[in-house]
């Protein structure tokens, strides 16, 4: 005959163990502590580095302007002079892709009437009333302007001399710029990072704290060098070489670094 009391005894033992566990918890009131996730201490520092690079590109602006009472004559004069200018610039060695037409204008205007000068003296008193002013004539003005990019700044003087002696009525430039500063940019970023770390270590000196890791690093807005301009002008063909110096520009890199610090 099976023993039915054994399962009942096991159940009572389990219930008793549970009751004892809760009673013991109330008597001893164990304290396991608590877990707190605090923000790490940080230090924010800006690092900066400067470098100088020689300009690599020179840009010239040249234009031709003609005025004539006849529209077609004005346009024809500009076309002929500009064609000759472009021909000589290409012979100089400037490729097609570095010669760009900026704007072409053709419009009619009225010339201002010339002033009639009258001398007033005791011997010859001024005529009154003065004679009527002469009416201005209708004139057509045509213009064509191009941009010339020179990628060998050592030839800037030669190109400036060429442009100012080819019949161009307006000449501006050269504007010097940097073509590629990738190598210098990378060097300056490394130097800026080193500058930021040295500043952080200097600030922490004597505090008993140290850098444990970098939390955030980002580059600040880059400084873009402005083109340096050496102004040329339209000159008489008898003038010779136009002195030009390409110079250099300063590039600045700046970064902000957030360091985690601890004792």
Secondary structure, DSSP 8 states (H G I E B T S, - for coil): ----HHHHHHHHHHHHHHHHHHHHHHHH-------------EEEEEEEEEEEEE--EEEEEEEEEEEESSHHHHHHHHHHHHHHHHHHHHHHT--GGGEEEEEEEEEEEE-----------SSS---SS--------EEEEEEEEEEEEES-GGGHHHHHHHHHTTT-SEEEEEEEE-S--HHHHHHHHHHHHHHHHHHHHHHHTTTT-EEEEEEEEEE--------EE-------TT---------EEEEEEEEEEEEEEE-
